[in-house]
Amino acid sequence: MMIVDLVDGDDFRARLIALGVDLPANADPDESARLAAKAHQECPVEGLPALVDELTSRQDIVLPAVREAIERHLAHL
């Protein structure tokens, strides 16, 4: 049996924080994506476009709330 790690809101938030995006502890996927887009607009966040590309190409492991947040706020990267 194959076990796949799904990208949920906590994983998404942790990946954004690892890129240097400042997020509140209770940020949901939509707020995380919105704040990441805002941070990237103010000063480009290195690695953010690559993360967006990775997650949009692997939609089979990205939970719907994360996928929708990326589409809403970060798809233009």
Backbone torsions as a table, in degrees:
resi	resn	phi	psi	omega
1	MET	NA	135.5	179.8
2	MET	-96.4	131.9	177.3
3	ILE	-110.0	127.9	-177.7
4	VAL	-114.0	132.9	173.9
5	ASP	-79.5	119.0	178.3
6	LEU	-86.2	147.5	178.0
7	VAL	-90.4	105.3	177.6
8	ASP	-101.8	-174.5	-177.8
9	GLY	-58.8	-39.9	179.8
10	ASP	-66.9	-41.6	177.9
11	ASP	-63.8	-44.3	179.4
12	PHE	-60.4	-47.2	178.7
13	ARG	-60.6	-43.9	-179.7
14	ALA	-63.4	-39.2	178.4
15	ARG	-66.3	-38.5	177.6
16	LEU	-67.5	-40.9	177.7
17	ILE	-62.8	-39.3	178.6
18	ALA	-62.1	-26.1	176.8
19	LEU	-83.7	-6.0	178.2
20	GLY	101.9	8.0	178.2
21	VAL	-79.3	128.4	179.9
22	ASP	-84.5	116.6	-178.2
23	LEU	-129.4	144.8	175.1
24	PRO	-67.2	155.4	-176.3
25	ALA	-61.0	-29.0	-176.2
26	ASN	-103.6	18.7	-177.1
27	ALA	-66.9	128.7	175.2
28	ASP	-83.5	173.5	-177.4
29	PRO	-57.0	-40.0	-179.1
30	ASP	-65.1	-46.5	178.7
31	GLU	-65.2	-39.6	178.5
32	SER	-60.9	-46.2	-179.9
33	ALA	-66.1	-41.2	-180.0
34	ARG	-62.9	-45.4	-179.9
35	LEU	-68.7	-34.1	177.0
36	ALA	-66.2	-41.3	178.2
37	ALA	-63.9	-41.6	179.0
38	LYS	-63.9	-45.3	179.3
39	ALA	-61.9	-41.0	-179.2
40	HIS	-66.8	-34.0	178.2
41	GLN	-68.7	-37.6	-178.9
42	GLU	-73.9	-40.6	-179.8
43	CYS	-157.1	114.9	-173.7
44	PRO	-48.3	129.9	178.8
45	VAL	-91.0	110.0	-179.2
46	GLU	-61.0	129.3	178.7
47	GLY	94.4	-13.9	-178.5
48	LEU	-65.8	-47.6	177.6
49	PRO	-58.9	-37.4	178.8
50	ALA	-66.6	-39.1	177.4
51	LEU	-64.2	-44.2	178.3
52	VAL	-60.9	-44.7	178.0
53	ASP	-59.6	-45.6	-179.6
54	GLU	-60.2	-48.1	-175.8
55	LEU	-71.6	-33.6	178.3
56	THR	-74.7	-26.0	177.9
57	SER	-82.4	-16.3	-178.8
58	ARG	-115.1	44.9	-175.8
59	GLN	-61.0	-16.6	178.6
60	ASP	-68.6	-19.4	179.7
61	ILE	-111.4	0.0	-177.9
62	VAL	-99.2	124.2	180.0
63	LEU	-65.9	153.1	-174.3
64	PRO	-54.6	-40.5	-178.6
65	ALA	-62.8	-38.2	179.0
66	VAL	-71.5	-45.4	179.9
67	ARG	-58.8	-44.7	179.7
68	GLU	-65.3	-39.8	178.7
69	ALA	-64.5	-40.6	178.2
70	ILE	-64.3	-45.8	179.7
71	GLU	-62.0	-38.3	-177.0
72	ARG	-72.7	-39.4	-169.4
73	HIS	-116.9	-24.7	-169.6
74	LEU	-122.2	-4.4	-175.0
75	ALA	-61.0	-26.3	-177.3
76	HIS	-73.4	-10.2	-179.6
77	LEU	-75.0	NA	NA
